[in-house]
Amino acid sequence: MTERRTRQLAAVSEVLRAAHDHPTADEVHRRVRRKLPRVSLGTVYRNLEKLAARREVRVVQLTDRATRFDGMLDEHDHFLCEGCGMLTDLARKRPARPTCSALQRAGYTVREQTVTVYGLCPRCGAKQRSVP
């Protein structure tokens, strides 16, 4: 049985496809409310879970930070600025990393592999360098 595609699900999906800033569930909720003012946060969470289960959205888990959602489905990595919290997509110019192959040879099932690089964006780096 196929699930029906509701207006709420479509709105959440549209917000994520248009977003390039990896919004949290709360941010997705605020953006969806522009189109559907009465949508609840719980509805947005349920629809984010549906999209993630269907692999129509990526869930980005970062240590001790709110979960973020990524509508870009192409394989890519991320850069997290430790100063301002900006999360930036990094193009992956190489095939899957060797660790995946090694894990698969050892009997593991690998669904996805990403790398998150931590540091300072140019703006935060410049601020840090200008502080005496």
Secondary structure, DSSP 8 states (H G I E B T S, - for coil): ------HHHHHHHHHHHH-SS--BHHHHHHHHHHH-TT--HHHHHHHHHHHHHTTSSEEE--TTS--EEE---SSEEEEEETTT--EEEEE--S-S-HHHHHHHHTT--------EEEE--HHHHHHHHH--
